[in-house]
Amino acid sequence: MIRLTPQTGIVLALQAAVLTVLLDRPINLLLLAAAAGAYWIAGGGLRYWRIVALLLALGTWGLLVTQGLFYGGDPRTVWVTLLGPEAFPLGVPPGMYLYREGLWHGLVQSLRFDTVLLMGAALLARHDIDELAGGMRALRLPAPLAFLFTLALRFTPVMAAEARAVWVAQRLRGLRVFTGNPLRWPAQTALAVRAWLLPLLAGMVRRADEVAAALISRGWSPDHATPPAATPPGERVLWAGGFAALVPLAAAQVLTRLYQAGLLYRDWLDWVYFVTANYV
């Protein structure tokens, strides 16, 4: 396994996130997501693959359904009719449909989400929380921000356990979702989210107050942070190569979007417009 410093892993994750915005073709986004997945697995990420797989499935499914239902672009091709106009006497909405173009758009968006998720999983698999904090210090991130990030990661399992406990408690009190008349499901979902979220937020605020009091009582200061490890020259070359590829790609996307919007056109840039629109 190739061992990279935490700061290089963070830079690679940021570069991958920028690429998800610059790339439009599904095949390119699929290859990027596959590369992110390989980077995660190579770091030993299989020890919590079930959690990552669940998040990938939920994110992909949610984006496909929401974009398929609420796609507002043109043209729109009805793929599946869920509820016809006769189900809505007032004519609002004029039926519920799954649009083919919306599902395709949702697939593209889900690949972007999957790439970012897999890169985050790779960082957590390759480096512990203290190493990531040191990596952020090496990238000149202010010590208080690096500490807040570290604190958030440390308390993520605690918040997950509290979220599960609140949900189980609400279920025992009779909270039900997706039961009875399907037209009442949106109201049931809103009630369930409110009943689950409010106690969870109250617990987060209480815990944050306790942590702040503990830090003050112990006299914590950014000066107490451990100095970050140096970045090897070879990894700096890797950073530079990534940025050298991103800058012209971003410039090509900006020029192409300006051309498509009718704001800027230069005939000597025709090859840039063609390559960007058809292959990026």
C-alpha positions, -999 to 999 in steps of 0.1 A, spaced: 0 0 0 14 34 -10 15 56 21 9 92 15 9 120 41 -24 132 54 -21 166 37 -16 149 3 -47 129 9 -67 160 17 -53 178 -14 -63 147 -36 -98 148 -21 -102 185 -28 -89 180 -64 -114 151 -69 -142 173 -56 -133 200 -81 -132 174 -109 -167 163 -100 -179 198 -109 -158 202 -140 -167 168 -156 -201 163 -172 -200 130 -191 -212 100 -170 -184 78 -182 -158 103 -169 -176 106 -136 -179 68 -133 -141 65 -139 -134 91 -113 -157 74 -88 -140 41 -95 -106 57 -89 -118 71 -56 -132 37 -47 -98 20 -55 -80 46 -34 -103 39 -5 -100 1 -7 -62 3 -11 -62 21 23 -79 -7 41 -114 7 39 -131 -27 37 -134 -28 75 -165 -5 72 -177 -12 37 -213 -19 49 -217 17 61 -202 32 29 -223 9 7 -255 19 26 -246 56 22 -239 51 -15 -272 33 -21 -292 59 -2 -276 88 -19 -279 74 -54 -315 63 -49 -325 96 -34 -309 117 -62 -324 94 -89 -359 97 -74 -359 134 -67 -344 144 -100 -367 120 -118 -398 134 -101 -389 171 -101 -368 176 -132 -376 210 -147 -355 209 -178 -367 207 -214 -373 184 -231 -389 160 -206 -400 125 -215 -424 107 -192 -410 73 -184 -434 61 -157 -467 76 -146 -471 73 -108 -503 93 -104 -524 106 -133 -541 140 -134 -574 124 -122 -558 118 -88 -556 156 -82 -591 172 -85 -577 207 -83 -552 201 -111 -522 209 -88 -499 192 -94 -509 179 -128 -499 144 -120 -468 127 -107 -443 113 -133 -408 99 -135 -390 117 -163 -363 99 -183 -341 130 -186 -345 136 -148 -333 100 -140 -303 105 -163 -295 139 -146 -299 122 -112 -274 95 -122 -248 121 -131 -254 139 -98 -252 107 -78 -218 99 -94 -206 132 -81 -219 124 -47 -204 89 -47 -170 103 -57 -169 127 -28 -182 101 -4 -156 75 -14 -127 101 -11 -139 109 24 -140 72 32 -105 69 19 -92 97 41 -107 81 72 -94 46 63 -59 58 56 -54 83 85 -66 86 120 -82 118 133 -50 132 148 -31 127 115 -58 145 96 -56 174 120 -18 175 114 -24 174 77 -47 204 79 -20 223 99 5 214 72 -18 230 47 -18 262 67 -53 258 80 -57 278 113 -53 257 144 -88 265 158 -105 253 125 -84 222 124 -93 215 160 -130 220 153 -128 195 124 -110 170 146 -136 174 173 -165 169 148 -149 137 136 -144 124 171 -180 131 181 -196 117 149 -200 81 163 -215 96 195 -240 116 174 -249 86 153 -256 66 185 -277 94 199 -296 97 166 -304 60 167 -315 61 203 -339 90 196 -353 73 166 -359 40 186 -375 60 214 -399 78 190 -408 45 173 -416 30 208 -439 60 214 -459 51 183 -443 72 155 -450 56 121 -439 66 86 -452 53 52 -483 37 66 -519 41 55 -530 65 27 -500 73 5 -512 109 2 -505 113 39 -469 101 36 -454 136 31 -471 148 63 -460 117 82 -424 122 70 -424 159 81 -438 149 116 -412 121 119 -383 144 110 -394 170 135 -399 144 162 -364 130 155 -345 162 148 -355 184 177 -342 161 205 -311 154 185 -303 191 180 -310 198 217 -285 170 226 -259 185 203 -262 219 218 -259 205 253 -228 184 244 -212 214 226 -217 235 258 -201 208 279 -171 205 255 -166 242 255 -166 243 293 -141 215 295 -117 232 270 -119 265 290 -113 248 323 -82 230 309 -68 261 293 -67 248 258 -48 270 233 -40 267 196 -3 269 206 -7 234 222 -12 218 188 14 193 176 36 206 148 26 191 114 49 167 96 68 179 65 55 171 30 80 151 9 91 168 -24 76 140 -45 41 146 -30 44 183 -37 51 174 -74 19 153 -73 0 183 -60 14 205 -87 5 179 -114 -31 178 -102 -35 215 -102 -18 218 -136 -45 195 -150 -73 213 -132 -65 248 -143 -68 243 -181 -99 220 -176 -116 247 -156 -107 274 -182 -121 252 -210 -153 247 -191 -157 284 -185 -150 293 -221 -175 267 -233 -202 278 -210 -197 314 -221 -200 303 -257 -231 283 -251 -247 313 -233 -239 335 -263 -216 358 -242 -182 351 -258 -171 334 -290 -138 331 -307 -134 310 -338 -99 299 -329 -114 283 -298 -137 260 -318 -117 230 -310 -119 238 -272 -157 241 -275 -159 208 -294 -137 188 -271 -152 201 -239 -188 196 -250 -183 161 -264 -156 145 -243 -155 163 -209 
